[in-house]
């Protein structure tokens, strides 16, 4: 892991490492969605640089509710390699479409 020091003397994650983590997450989430026949694809993971940490945030959708458990179990297992992950899901019914939206975030 590439690290750098911030002005307070704390270790921060380098831009290269942030990009690597963001790309890993997008690739893994999209791979799991594709494997399960889901049409949604994640575009990006957002990053919030805080004084003492870096927060990664993203979301994805599962349209076939029969796939939800398998998809979320595999993605959540992958995300937990980064530590304590906050994961929230919500069933949505919008203009006749039904899907489950899942948001996640974690700090390094």
C-alpha angles and dihedrals in degrees: 000000000000112000136183134188121247125214091271092058094252121133113253130188115256122242089248092055092047090052091048092052092046092050093046091053095047092047094048096045092047091046092054092045092049093046089055095048096251118153098209119095126192113237102193150340117239122226127207114195109212128185094258105018147014120246121208117200133181146147140205139182133233112201100181104064090200087067096048099092096047093044096046094044092055095042094045091050090053094046093050089067085078092058130249107016124188108215125183129178132190132185111232131196109188124168091336094312118118123201142139117242118206125195126188139180139175137174130227 
